[in-house]
């Protein structure tokens, strides 16, 4: 579980630094960060659950 939090913090810090330093459109960047964070959590699902989720979205 500690590895999850370490990855989560590093992932979030990189996005936040990127938004603060390089972004011209901050609201769009925040939406992109939220989508990337959602995708990050979906990837943590078991593979069978991920396939069920993807099939239900089509």
mmCIF file as Biopython writes it, N, C-alpha, C and O atoms, coordinates in Angstrom:
data_model
#
loop_
_atom_site.group_PDB
_atom_site.id
_atom_site.type_symbol
_atom_site.label_atom_id
_atom_site.label_alt_id
_atom_site.label_comp_id
_atom_site.label_asym_id
_atom_site.label_entity_id
_atom_site.label_seq_id
_atom_site.pdbx_PDB_ins_code
_atom_site.Cartn_x
_atom_site.Cartn_y
_atom_site.Cartn_z
_atom_site.occupancy
_atom_site.B_iso_or_equiv
_atom_site.auth_seq_id
_atom_site.auth_asym_id
_atom_site.pdbx_PDB_model_num
ATOM 1   N N  . UNK A ? 1  ? 0.819   -1.197 0.000   1.0 0.0 1  A 1 
ATOM 2   C CA . UNK A ? 1  ? 0.000   0.000  0.000   1.0 0.0 1  A 1 
ATOM 3   C C  . UNK A ? 1  ? 0.865   1.264  0.000   1.0 0.0 1  A 1 
ATOM 4   O O  . UNK A ? 1  ? 0.468   2.294  -0.544  1.0 0.0 1  A 1 
ATOM 5   N N  . UNK A ? 2  ? 2.027   1.177  0.603   1.0 0.0 2  A 1 
ATOM 6   C CA . UNK A ? 2  ? 2.903   2.347  0.612   1.0 0.0 2  A 1 
ATOM 7   C C  . UNK A ? 2  ? 3.378   2.707  -0.790  1.0 0.0 2  A 1 
ATOM 8   O O  . UNK A ? 2  ? 3.553   3.885  -1.102  1.0 0.0 2  A 1 
ATOM 9   N N  . UNK A ? 3  ? 3.587   1.698  -1.639  1.0 0.0 3  A 1 
ATOM 10  C CA . UNK A ? 3  ? 4.017   1.950  -3.010  1.0 0.0 3  A 1 
ATOM 11  C C  . UNK A ? 3  ? 2.923   2.692  -3.782  1.0 0.0 3  A 1 
ATOM 12  O O  . UNK A ? 3  ? 3.224   3.550  -4.611  1.0 0.0 3  A 1 
ATOM 13  N N  . UNK A ? 4  ? 1.673   2.369  -3.518  1.0 0.0 4  A 1 
ATOM 14  C CA . UNK A ? 4  ? 0.560   3.064  -4.166  1.0 0.0 4  A 1 
ATOM 15  C C  . UNK A ? 4  ? 0.597   4.550  -3.829  1.0 0.0 4  A 1 
ATOM 16  O O  . UNK A ? 4  ? 0.499   5.391  -4.722  1.0 0.0 4  A 1 
ATOM 17  N N  . UNK A ? 5  ? 0.737   4.878  -2.553  1.0 0.0 5  A 1 
ATOM 18  C CA . UNK A ? 5  ? 0.741   6.280  -2.141  1.0 0.0 5  A 1 
ATOM 19  C C  . UNK A ? 5  ? 1.945   7.027  -2.702  1.0 0.0 5  A 1 
ATOM 20  O O  . UNK A ? 5  ? 1.835   8.194  -3.080  1.0 0.0 5  A 1 
ATOM 21  N N  . UNK A ? 6  ? 3.082   6.365  -2.755  1.0 0.0 6  A 1 
ATOM 22  C CA . UNK A ? 6  ? 4.271   6.994  -3.325  1.0 0.0 6  A 1 
ATOM 23  C C  . UNK A ? 6  ? 4.048   7.317  -4.800  1.0 0.0 6  A 1 
ATOM 24  O O  . UNK A ? 6  ? 4.343   8.427  -5.243  1.0 0.0 6  A 1 
ATOM 25  N N  . UNK A ? 7  ? 3.534   6.361  -5.556  1.0 0.0 7  A 1 
ATOM 26  C CA . UNK A ? 7  ? 3.244   6.593  -6.978  1.0 0.0 7  A 1 
ATOM 27  C C  . UNK A ? 7  ? 2.190   7.673  -7.161  1.0 0.0 7  A 1 
ATOM 28  O O  . UNK A ? 7  ? 2.304   8.518  -8.050  1.0 0.0 7  A 1 
ATOM 29  N N  . UNK A ? 8  ? 1.169   7.645  -6.321  1.0 0.0 8  A 1 
ATOM 30  C CA . UNK A ? 8  ? 0.097   8.632  -6.412  1.0 0.0 8  A 1 
ATOM 31  C C  . UNK A ? 8  ? 0.619   10.044 -6.159  1.0 0.0 8  A 1 
ATOM 32  O O  . UNK A ? 8  ? 0.271   10.976 -6.884  1.0 0.0 8  A 1 
ATOM 33  N N  . UNK A ? 9  ? 1.444   10.202 -5.143  1.0 0.0 9  A 1 
ATOM 34  C CA . UNK A ? 9  ? 1.989   11.520 -4.809  1.0 0.0 9  A 1 
ATOM 35  C C  . UNK A ? 9  ? 2.915   12.021 -5.917  1.0 0.0 9  A 1 
ATOM 36  O O  . UNK A ? 9  ? 2.842   13.187 -6.306  1.0 0.0 9  A 1 
ATOM 37  N N  . UNK A ? 10 ? 3.775   11.159 -6.419  1.0 0.0 10 A 1 
ATOM 38  C CA . UNK A ? 10 ? 4.682   11.568 -7.499  1.0 0.0 10 A 1 
ATOM 39  C C  . UNK A ? 10 ? 3.895   11.939 -8.750  1.0 0.0 10 A 1 
ATOM 40  O O  . UNK A ? 10 ? 4.179   12.953 -9.387  1.0 0.0 10 A 1 
ATOM 41  N N  . UNK A ? 11 ? 2.917   11.128 -9.099  1.0 0.0 11 A 1 
ATOM 42  C CA . UNK A ? 11 ? 2.072   11.400 -10.268 1.0 0.0 11 A 1 
ATOM 43  C C  . UNK A ? 11 ? 1.369   12.750 -10.115 1.0 0.0 11 A 1 
ATOM 44  O O  . UNK A ? 11 ? 1.347   13.546 -11.053 1.0 0.0 11 A 1 
ATOM 45  N N  . UNK A ? 12 ? 0.801   13.005 -8.949  1.0 0.0 12 A 1 
ATOM 46  C CA . UNK A ? 12 ? 0.083   14.258 -8.711  1.0 0.0 12 A 1 
ATOM 47  C C  . UNK A ? 12 ? 1.026   15.458 -8.721  1.0 0.0 12 A 1 
ATOM 48  O O  . UNK A ? 12 ? 0.710   16.493 -9.308  1.0 0.0 12 A 1 
ATOM 49  N N  . UNK A ? 13 ? 2.165   15.322 -8.082  1.0 0.0 13 A 1 
ATOM 50  C CA . UNK A ? 13 ? 3.121   16.438 -8.052  1.0 0.0 13 A 1 
ATOM 51  C C  . UNK A ? 13 ? 3.626   16.791 -9.447  1.0 0.0 13 A 1 
ATOM 52  O O  . UNK A ? 13 ? 3.778   17.967 -9.775  1.0 0.0 13 A 1 
ATOM 53  N N  . UNK A ? 14 ? 3.882   15.788 -10.256 1.0 0.0 14 A 1 
ATOM 54  C CA . UNK A ? 14 ? 4.326   16.073 -11.625 1.0 0.0 14 A 1 
ATOM 55  C C  . UNK A ? 14 ? 3.262   16.828 -12.414 1.0 0.0 14 A 1 
ATOM 56  O O  . UNK A ? 14 ? 3.572   17.775 -13.135 1.0 0.0 14 A 1 
ATOM 57  N N  . UNK A ? 15 ? 2.009   16.406 -12.275 1.0 0.0 15 A 1 
ATOM 58  C CA . UNK A ? 15 ? 0.931   17.101 -12.964 1.0 0.0 15 A 1 
ATOM 59  C C  . UNK A ? 15 ? 0.772   18.536 -12.453 1.0 0.0 15 A 1 
ATOM 60  O O  . UNK A ? 15 ? 0.610   19.467 -13.242 1.0 0.0 15 A 1 
ATOM 61  N N  . UNK A ? 16 ? 0.819   18.705 -11.140 1.0 0.0 16 A 1 
ATOM 62  C CA . UNK A ? 16 ? 0.644   20.041 -10.564 1.0 0.0 16 A 1 
ATOM 63  C C  . UNK A ? 16 ? 1.769   20.968 -10.998 1.0 0.0 16 A 1 
ATOM 64  O O  . UNK A ? 16 ? 1.520   22.119 -11.359 1.0 0.0 16 A 1 
ATOM 65  N N  . UNK A ? 17 ? 3.003   20.480 -10.966 1.0 0.0 17 A 1 
ATOM 66  C CA . UNK A ? 17 ? 4.121   21.301 -11.425 1.0 0.0 17 A 1 
ATOM 67  C C  . UNK A ? 17 ? 3.997   21.646 -12.900 1.0 0.0 17 A 1 
ATOM 68  O O  . UNK A ? 17 ? 4.286   22.772 -13.306 1.0 0.0 17 A 1 
ATOM 69  N N  . UNK A ? 18 ? 3.573   20.688 -13.695 1.0 0.0 18 A 1 
ATOM 70  C CA . UNK A ? 18 ? 3.380   20.943 -15.118 1.0 0.0 18 A 1 
ATOM 71  C C  . UNK A ? 18 ? 2.298   22.003 -15.343 1.0 0.0 18 A 1 
ATOM 72  O O  . UNK A ? 18 ? 2.460   22.890 -16.180 1.0 0.0 18 A 1 
ATOM 73  N N  . UNK A ? 19 ? 1.221   21.907 -14.609 1.0 0.0 19 A 1 
ATOM 74  C CA . UNK A ? 19 ? 0.136   22.889 -14.754 1.0 0.0 19 A 1 
ATOM 75  C C  . UNK A ? 19 ? 0.594   24.276 -14.334 1.0 0.0 19 A 1 
ATOM 76  O O  . UNK A ? 19 ? 0.314   25.257 -15.023 1.0 0.0 19 A 1 
ATOM 77  N N  . UNK A ? 20 ? 1.291   24.366 -13.215 1.0 0.0 20 A 1 
ATOM 78  C CA . UNK A ? 20 ? 1.713   25.674 -12.711 1.0 0.0 20 A 1 
ATOM 79  C C  . UNK A ? 20 ? 2.769   26.342 -13.585 1.0 0.0 20 A 1 
ATOM 80  O O  . UNK A ? 20 ? 2.774   27.566 -13.718 1.0 0.0 20 A 1 
ATOM 81  N N  . UNK A ? 21 ? 3.658   25.558 -14.178 1.0 0.0 21 A 1 
ATOM 82  C CA . UNK A ? 21 ? 4.764   26.149 -14.931 1.0 0.0 21 A 1 
ATOM 83  C C  . UNK A ? 21 ? 4.486   26.309 -16.417 1.0 0.0 21 A 1 
ATOM 84  O O  . UNK A ? 21 ? 4.940   27.283 -17.018 1.0 0.0 21 A 1 
ATOM 85  N N  . UNK A ? 22 ? 3.765   25.396 -17.021 1.0 0.0 22 A 1 
ATOM 86  C CA . UNK A ? 22 ? 3.677   25.372 -18.481 1.0 0.0 22 A 1 
ATOM 87  C C  . UNK A ? 22 ? 2.298   25.640 -19.054 1.0 0.0 22 A 1 
ATOM 88  O O  . UNK A ? 22 ? 2.149   25.718 -20.273 1.0 0.0 22 A 1 
ATOM 89  N N  . UNK A ? 23 ? 1.293   25.781 -18.214 1.0 0.0 23 A 1 
ATOM 90  C CA . UNK A ? 23 ? -0.064  25.841 -18.734 1.0 0.0 23 A 1 
ATOM 91  C C  . UNK A ? 23 ? -0.499  27.265 -19.046 1.0 0.0 23 A 1 
ATOM 92  O O  . UNK A ? 23 ? -0.323  28.184 -18.246 1.0 0.0 23 A 1 
ATOM 93  N N  . UNK A ? 24 ? -1.074  27.419 -20.236 1.0 0.0 24 A 1 
ATOM 94  C CA . UNK A ? 24 ? -1.688  28.687 -20.610 1.0 0.0 24 A 1 
ATOM 95  C C  . UNK A ? 24 ? -3.185  28.679 -20.318 1.0 0.0 24 A 1 
ATOM 96  O O  . UNK A ? 24 ? -3.783  29.724 -20.067 1.0 0.0 24 A 1 
ATOM 97  N N  . UNK A ? 25 ? -3.777  27.500 -20.353 1.0 0.0 25 A 1 
ATOM 98  C CA . UNK A ? 25 ? -5.206  27.341 -20.075 1.0 0.0 25 A 1 
ATOM 99  C C  . UNK A ? 25 ? -5.354  26.426 -18.857 1.0 0.0 25 A 1 
ATOM 100 O O  . UNK A ? 25 ? -5.476  25.209 -18.995 1.0 0.0 25 A 1 
ATOM 101 N N  . UNK A ? 26 ? -5.341  27.006 -17.701 1.0 0.0 26 A 1 
ATOM 102 C CA . UNK A ? 26 ? -5.335  26.233 -16.453 1.0 0.0 26 A 1 
ATOM 103 C C  . UNK A ? 26 ? -6.604  25.387 -16.285 1.0 0.0 26 A 1 
ATOM 104 O O  . UNK A ? 26 ? -6.487  24.228 -15.886 1.0 0.0 26 A 1 
ATOM 105 N N  . UNK A ? 27 ? -7.799  25.895 -16.563 1.0 0.0 27 A 1 
ATOM 106 C CA . UNK A ? 27 ? -8.988  25.030 -16.396 1.0 0.0 27 A 1 
ATOM 107 C C  . UNK A ? 27 ? -8.946  23.769 -17.262 1.0 0.0 27 A 1 
ATOM 108 O O  . UNK A ? 27 ? -9.319  22.691 -16.800 1.0 0.0 27 A 1 
ATOM 109 N N  . UNK A ? 28 ? -8.502  23.892 -18.496 1.0 0.0 28 A 1 
ATOM 110 C CA . UNK A ? 28 ? -8.388  22.728 -19.370 1.0 0.0 28 A 1 
ATOM 111 C C  . UNK A ? 28 ? -7.339  21.752 -18.842 1.0 0.0 28 A 1 
ATOM 112 O O  . UNK A ? 28 ? -7.516  20.538 -18.939 1.0 0.0 28 A 1 
ATOM 113 N N  . UNK A ? 29 ? -6.267  22.269 -18.296 1.0 0.0 29 A 1 
ATOM 114 C CA . UNK A ? 29 ? -5.223  21.420 -17.726 1.0 0.0 29 A 1 
ATOM 115 C C  . UNK A ? 29 ? -5.718  20.674 -16.489 1.0 0.0 29 A 1 
ATOM 116 O O  . UNK A ? 29 ? -5.344  19.523 -16.268 1.0 0.0 29 A 1 
ATOM 117 N N  . UNK A ? 30 ? -6.547  21.317 -15.694 1.0 0.0 30 A 1 
ATOM 118 C CA . UNK A ? 30 ? -7.104  20.661 -14.505 1.0 0.0 30 A 1 
ATOM 119 C C  . UNK A ? 30 ? -8.061  19.544 -14.910 1.0 0.0 30 A 1 
ATOM 120 O O  . UNK A ? 30 ? -8.088  18.488 -14.278 1.0 0.0 30 A 1 
ATOM 121 N N  . UNK A ? 31 ? -8.844  19.775 -15.957 1.0 0.0 31 A 1 
ATOM 122 C CA . UNK A ? 31 ? -9.735  18.727 -16.463 1.0 0.0 31 A 1 
ATOM 123 C C  . UNK A ? 31 ? -8.915  17.551 -16.993 1.0 0.0 31 A 1 
ATOM 124 O O  . UNK A ? 31 ? -9.275  16.394 -16.776 1.0 0.0 31 A 1 
ATOM 125 N N  . UNK A ? 32 ? -7.824  17.844 -17.680 1.0 0.0 32 A 1 
ATOM 126 C CA . UNK A ? 32 ? -6.943  16.777 -18.176 1.0 0.0 32 A 1 
ATOM 127 C C  . UNK A ? 32 ? -6.327  16.000 -17.020 1.0 0.0 32 A 1 
ATOM 128 O O  . UNK A ? 32 ? -6.204  14.777 -17.088 1.0 0.0 32 A 1 
ATOM 129 N N  . UNK A ? 33 ? -5.943  16.698 -15.968 1.0 0.0 33 A 1 
ATOM 130 C CA . UNK A ? 33 ? -5.394  16.048 -14.784 1.0 0.0 33 A 1 
ATOM 131 C C  . UNK A ? 33 ? -6.431  15.138 -14.138 1.0 0.0 33 A 1 
ATOM 132 O O  . UNK A ? 33 ? -6.108  14.025 -13.723 1.0 0.0 33 A 1 
ATOM 133 N N  . UNK A ? 34 ? -7.669  15.604 -14.051 1.0 0.0 34 A 1 
ATOM 134 C CA . UNK A ? 34 ? -8.736  14.785 -13.472 1.0 0.0 34 A 1 
ATOM 135 C C  . UNK A ? 34 ? -8.981  13.529 -14.316 1.0 0.0 34 A 1 
ATOM 136 O O  . UNK A ? 34 ? -9.195  12.446 -13.772 1.0 0.0 34 A 1 
ATOM 137 N N  . UNK A ? 35 ? -8.951  13.675 -15.630 1.0 0.0 35 A 1 
ATOM 138 C CA . UNK A ? 35 ? -9.141  12.512 -16.508 1.0 0.0 35 A 1 
ATOM 139 C C  . UNK A ? 35 ? -7.983  11.529 -16.363 1.0 0.0 35 A 1 
ATOM 140 O O  . UNK A ? 35 ? -8.201  10.318 -16.317 1.0 0.0 35 A 1 
ATOM 141 N N  . UNK A ? 36 ? -6.766  12.034 -16.291 1.0 0.0 36 A 1 
ATOM 142 C CA . UNK A ? 36 ? -5.601  11.169 -16.121 1.0 0.0 36 A 1 
ATOM 143 C C  . UNK A ? 36 ? -5.641  10.466 -14.766 1.0 0.0 36 A 1 
ATOM 144 O O  . UNK A ? 36 ? -5.264  9.299  -14.659 1.0 0.0 36 A 1 
ATOM 145 N N  . UNK A ? 37 ? -6.094  11.167 -13.742 1.0 0.0 37 A 1 
ATOM 146 C CA . UNK A ? 37 ? -6.213  10.570 -12.417 1.0 0.0 37 A 1 
ATOM 147 C C  . UNK A ? 37 ? -7.288  9.490  -12.405 1.0 0.0 37 A 1 
ATOM 148 O O  . UNK A ? 37 ? -7.105  8.447  -11.776 1.0 0.0 37 A 1 
ATOM 149 N N  . UNK A ? 38 ? -8.395  9.720  -13.083 1.0 0.0 38 A 1 
ATOM 150 C CA . UNK A ? 38 ? -9.427  8.703  -13.204 1.0 0.0 38 A 1 
ATOM 151 C C  . UNK A ? 38 ? -8.924  7.479  -13.935 1.0 0.0 38 A 1 
ATOM 152 O O  . UNK A ? 38 ? -9.211  6.350  -13.535 1.0 0.0 38 A 1 
ATOM 153 N N  . UNK A ? 39 ? -8.171  7.693  -15.009 1.0 0.0 39 A 1 
ATOM 154 C CA . UNK A ? 39 ? -7.596  6.574  -15.751 1.0 0.0 39 A 1 
ATOM 155 C C  . UNK A ? 39 ? -6.592  5.810  -14.893 1.0 0.0 39 A 1 
ATOM 156 O O  . UNK A ? 39 ? -6.512  4.584  -14.970 1.0 0.0 39 A 1 
ATOM 157 N N  . UNK A ? 40 ? -5.836  6.526  -14.085 1.0 0.0 40 A 1 
ATOM 158 C CA . UNK A ? 40 ? -4.860  5.907  -13.181 1.0 0.0 40 A 1 
ATOM 159 C C  . UNK A ? 40 ? -5.558  4.963  -12.201 1.0 0.0 40 A 1 
ATOM 160 O O  . UNK A ? 40 ? -5.062  3.868  -11.935 1.0 0.0 40 A 1 
ATOM 161 N N  . UNK A ? 41 ? -6.698  5.378  -11.669 1.0 0.0 41 A 1 
ATOM 162 C CA . UNK A ? 41 ? -7.419  4.528  -10.731 1.0 0.0 41 A 1 
ATOM 163 C C  . UNK A ? 41 ? -8.111  3.363  -11.425 1.0 0.0 41 A 1 
ATOM 164 O O  . UNK A ? 41 ? -8.229  2.285  -10.843 1.0 0.0 41 A 1 
ATOM 165 N N  . UNK A ? 42 ? -8.570  3.557  -12.652 1.0 0.0 42 A 1 
ATOM 166 C CA . UNK A ? 42 ? -9.199  2.461  -13.390 1.0 0.0 42 A 1 
ATOM 167 C C  . UNK A ? 42 ? -8.162  1.380  -13.689 1.0 0.0 42 A 1 
ATOM 168 O O  . UNK A ? 42 ? -8.485  0.192  -13.679 1.0 0.0 42 A 1 
ATOM 169 N N  . UNK A ? 43 ? -6.933  1.780  -13.952 1.0 0.0 43 A 1 
ATOM 170 C CA . UNK A ? 43 ? -5.884  0.798  -14.221 1.0 0.0 43 A 1 
ATOM 171 C C  . UNK A ? 43 ? -5.571  -0.065 -13.009 1.0 0.0 43 A 1 
ATOM 172 O O  . UNK A ? 43 ? -5.021  -1.156 -13.158 1.0 0.0 43 A 1 
ATOM 173 N N  . UNK A ? 44 ? -5.908  0.398  -11.818 1.0 0.0 44 A 1 
ATOM 174 C CA . UNK A ? 44 ? -5.629  -0.394 -10.623 1.0 0.0 44 A 1 
ATOM 175 C C  . UNK A ? 44 ? -6.665  -1.501 -10.412 1.0 0.0 44 A 1 
ATOM 176 O O  . UNK A ? 44 ? -6.493  -2.348 -9.535  1.0 0.0 44 A 1 
ATOM 177 N N  . UNK A ? 45 ? -7.738  -1.500 -11.207 1.0 0.0 45 A 1 
ATOM 178 C CA . UNK A ? 45 ? -8.720  -2.575 -11.107 1.0 0.0 45 A 1 
ATOM 179 C C  . UNK A ? 45 ? -8.133  -3.871 -11.638 1.0 0.0 45 A 1 
ATOM 180 O O  . UNK A ? 45 ? -7.198  -3.877 -12.438 1.0 0.0 45 A 1 
ATOM 181 N N  . UNK A ? 46 ? -8.707  -4.960 -11.170 1.0 0.0 46 A 1 
ATOM 182 C CA . UNK A ? 46 ? -8.280  -6.247 -11.735 1.0 0.0 46 A 1 
ATOM 183 C C  . UNK A ? 46 ? -8.608  -6.276 -13.214 1.0 0.0 46 A 1 
ATOM 184 O O  . UNK A ? 46 ? -9.549  -5.623 -13.665 1.0 0.0 46 A 1 
ATOM 185 N N  . UNK A ? 47 ? -7.822  -7.040 -13.968 1.0 0.0 47 A 1 
ATOM 186 C CA . UNK A ? 47 ? -7.974  -7.042 -15.428 1.0 0.0 47 A 1 
ATOM 187 C C  . UNK A ? 47 ? -9.379  -7.442 -15.862 1.0 0.0 47 A 1 
ATOM 188 O O  . UNK A ? 47 ? -9.916  -6.854 -16.800 1.0 0.0 47 A 1 
ATOM 189 N N  . UNK A ? 48 ? -9.987  -8.423 -15.206 1.0 0.0 48 A 1 
ATOM 190 C CA . UNK A ? 48 ? -11.335 -8.836 -15.615 1.0 0.0 48 A 1 
ATOM 191 C C  . UNK A ? 48 ? -12.338 -7.719 -15.347 1.0 0.0 48 A 1 
ATOM 192 O O  . UNK A ? 48 ? -13.246 -7.491 -16.146 1.0 0.0 48 A 1 
ATOM 193 N N  . UNK A ? 49 ? -12.174 -7.026 -14.226 1.0 0.0 49 A 1 
ATOM 194 C CA . UNK A ? 49 ? -13.081 -5.909 -13.932 1.0 0.0 49 A 1 
ATOM 195 C C  . UNK A ? 49 ? -12.865 -4.771 -14.922 1.0 0.0 49 A 1 
ATOM 196 O O  . UNK A ? 49 ? -13.818 -4.093 -15.304 1.0 0.0 49 A 1 
ATOM 197 N N  . UNK A ? 50 ? -11.616 -4.555 -15.340 1.0 0.0 50 A 1 
ATOM 198 C CA . UNK A ? 50 ? -11.328 -3.509 -16.309 1.0 0.0 50 A 1 
ATOM 199 C C  . UNK A ? 50 ? -11.999 -3.812 -17.645 1.0 0.0 50 A 1 
ATOM 200 O O  . UNK A ? 50 ? -12.554 -2.913 -18.276 1.0 0.0 50 A 1 
ATOM 201 N N  . UNK A ? 51 ? -11.953 -5.055 -18.075 1.0 0.0 51 A 1 
ATOM 202 C CA . UNK A ? 51 ? -12.602 -5.431 -19.339 1.0 0.0 51 A 1 
ATOM 203 C C  . UNK A ? 51 ? -14.118 -5.261 -19.252 1.0 0.0 51 A 1 
ATOM 204 O O  . UNK A ? 51 ? -14.742 -4.791 -20.203 1.0 0.0 51 A 1 
ATOM 205 N N  . UNK A ? 52 ? -14.701 -5.630 -18.146 1.0 0.0 52 A 1 
ATOM 206 C CA . UNK A ? 52 ? -16.147 -5.448 -17.958 1.0 0.0 52 A 1 
ATOM 207 C C  . UNK A ? 52 ? -16.491 -3.968 -18.001 1.0 0.0 52 A 1 
ATOM 208 O O  . UNK A ? 52 ? -17.471 -3.572 -18.632 1.0 0.0 52 A 1 
ATOM 209 N N  . UNK A ? 53 ? -15.690 -3.154 -17.334 1.0 0.0 53 A 1 
ATOM 210 C CA . UNK A ? 53 ? -15.921 -1.703 -17.328 1.0 0.0 53 A 1 
ATOM 211 C C  . UNK A ? 53 ? -15.818 -1.124 -18.730 1.0 0.0 53 A 1 
ATOM 212 O O  . UNK A ? 53 ? -16.670 -0.335 -19.140 1.0 0.0 53 A 1 
ATOM 213 N N  . UNK A ? 54 ? -14.785 -1.506 -19.466 1.0 0.0 54 A 1 
ATOM 214 C CA . UNK A ? 54 ? -14.614 -0.978 -20.817 1.0 0.0 54 A 1 
ATOM 215 C C  . UNK A ? 54 ? -15.742 -1.416 -21.743 1.0 0.0 54 A 1 
ATOM 216 O O  . UNK A ? 54 ? -16.213 -0.624 -22.559 1.0 0.0 54 A 1 
ATOM 217 N N  . UNK A ? 55 ? -16.178 -2.657 -21.629 1.0 0.0 55 A 1 
ATOM 218 C CA . UNK A ? 55 ? -17.270 -3.149 -22.469 1.0 0.0 55 A 1 
ATOM 219 C C  . UNK A ? 55 ? -18.588 -2.453 -22.138 1.0 0.0 55 A 1 
ATOM 220 O O  . UNK A ? 55 ? -19.420 -2.243 -23.021 1.0 0.0 55 A 1 
ATOM 221 N N  . UNK A ? 56 ? -18.774 -2.103 -20.894 1.0 0.0 56 A 1 
ATOM 222 C CA . UNK A ? 56 ? -20.025 -1.438 -20.512 1.0 0.0 56 A 1 
ATOM 223 C C  . UNK A ? 56 ? -20.071 0.007  -21.001 1.0 0.0 56 A 1 
ATOM 224 O O  . UNK A ? 56 ? -21.148 0.599  -21.074 1.0 0.0 56 A 1 
ATOM 225 N N  . UNK A ? 57 ? -18.920 0.582  -21.335 1.0 0.0 57 A 1 
ATOM 226 C CA . UNK A ? 57 ? -18.874 1.963  -21.788 1.0 0.0 57 A 1 
ATOM 227 C C  . UNK A ? 57 ? -19.124 2.109  -23.293 1.0 0.0 57 A 1 
ATOM 228 O O  . UNK A ? 57 ? -19.329 3.218  -23.788 1.0 0.0 57 A 1 
ATOM 229 N N  . UNK A ? 58 ? -19.107 0.999  -24.005 1.0 0.0 58 A 1 
ATOM 230 C CA . UNK A ? 58 ? -19.301 1.054  -25.451 1.0 0.0 58 A 1 
ATOM 231 C C  . UNK A ? 58 ? -20.727 1.097  -25.855 1.0 0.0 58 A 1 
ATOM 232 O O  . UNK A ? 58 ? -21.030 1.145  -27.048 1.0 0.0 58 A 1 
#
